[in-house]
Amino acid sequence: MNHLLTAELIELERAELVRRLRRDRHAATVRATRTPPRRAR
């Protein structure tokens, strides 16, 4: 297997993992801010 190809695959996997982590963190923060309805405004 080509070494450059494996490096690209690893980079893609890392980017996907980071994207998923950011999405989960964003959802968690949105959920936390939505929990107190009166403090949001």
Distance bins in CASP14 RR format, pairs under 12 A and 6 or more apart:
PFRMAT RR
TARGET T0000
AUTHOR 0000-0000-0000
RMODE 2
METHOD distances of the structure
MODEL  1
1 7 0 0 0 0 0 1 0 0 0 0 0
1 8 0 0 0 0 0 1 0 0 0 0 0
1 9 0 0 0 0 1 0 0 0 0 0 0
2 8 0 0 0 0 1 0 0 0 0 0 0
2 9 0 0 0 0 0 1 0 0 0 0 0
3 9 0 0 0 0 0 1 0 0 0 0 0
3 10 0 0 0 0 0 1 0 0 0 0 0
4 10 0 0 0 0 0 1 0 0 0 0 0
4 11 0 0 0 0 0 1 0 0 0 0 0
5 11 0 0 0 0 0 1 0 0 0 0 0
5 12 0 0 0 0 0 1 0 0 0 0 0
6 12 0 0 0 0 0 1 0 0 0 0 0
6 13 0 0 0 0 0 1 0 0 0 0 0
7 13 0 0 0 0 0 1 0 0 0 0 0
7 14 0 0 0 0 0 1 0 0 0 0 0
8 14 0 0 0 0 0 1 0 0 0 0 0
8 15 0 0 0 0 0 1 0 0 0 0 0
9 15 0 0 0 0 0 1 0 0 0 0 0
9 16 0 0 0 0 0 1 0 0 0 0 0
10 16 0 0 0 0 0 1 0 0 0 0 0
10 17 0 0 0 0 0 1 0 0 0 0 0
11 17 0 0 0 0 0 1 0 0 0 0 0
11 18 0 0 0 0 0 1 0 0 0 0 0
12 18 0 0 0 0 0 1 0 0 0 0 0
12 19 0 0 0 0 0 1 0 0 0 0 0
13 19 0 0 0 0 0 1 0 0 0 0 0
13 20 0 0 0 0 0 1 0 0 0 0 0
14 20 0 0 0 0 0 1 0 0 0 0 0
14 21 0 0 0 0 0 1 0 0 0 0 0
15 21 0 0 0 0 0 1 0 0 0 0 0
15 22 0 0 0 0 0 1 0 0 0 0 0
16 22 0 0 0 0 0 1 0 0 0 0 0
16 23 0 0 0 0 0 1 0 0 0 0 0
17 23 0 0 0 0 0 1 0 0 0 0 0
17 24 0 0 0 0 0 1 0 0 0 0 0
18 24 0 0 0 0 0 1 0 0 0 0 0
18 25 0 0 0 0 0 1 0 0 0 0 0
19 25 0 0 0 0 0 1 0 0 0 0 0
19 26 0 0 0 0 0 1 0 0 0 0 0
20 26 0 0 0 0 0 1 0 0 0 0 0
20 27 0 0 0 0 0 1 0 0 0 0 0
21 27 0 0 0 0 0 1 0 0 0 0 0
21 28 0 0 0 0 0 1 0 0 0 0 0
22 28 0 0 0 0 0 1 0 0 0 0 0
22 29 0 0 0 0 0 1 0 0 0 0 0
23 29 0 0 0 0 0 1 0 0 0 0 0
23 30 0 0 0 0 0 1 0 0 0 0 0
24 30 0 0 0 0 0 1 0 0 0 0 0
24 31 0 0 0 0 0 1 0 0 0 0 0
25 31 0 0 0 0 0 1 0 0 0 0 0
25 32 0 0 0 0 0 1 0 0 0 0 0
26 32 0 0 0 0 0 1 0 0 0 0 0
26 33 0 0 0 0 0 1 0 0 0 0 0
27 33 0 0 0 0 0 1 0 0 0 0 0
27 34 0 0 0 0 0 1 0 0 0 0 0
28 34 0 0 0 0 0 1 0 0 0 0 0
28 35 0 0 0 0 0 1 0 0 0 0 0
29 35 0 0 0 0 0 1 0 0 0 0 0
30 40 0 0 0 0 0 1 0 0 0 0 0
32 39 0 0 0 0 0 1 0 0 0 0 0
32 40 0 0 0 0 0 1 0 0 0 0 0
33 39 0 0 0 0 1 0 0 0 0 0 0
33 40 1 0 0 1 0 0 0 0 0 0 0
33 41 0 0 0 0 0 1 0 0 0 0 0
34 40 1 0 0 1 0 0 0 0 0 0 0
34 41 0 0 0 0 0 1 0 0 0 0 0
END
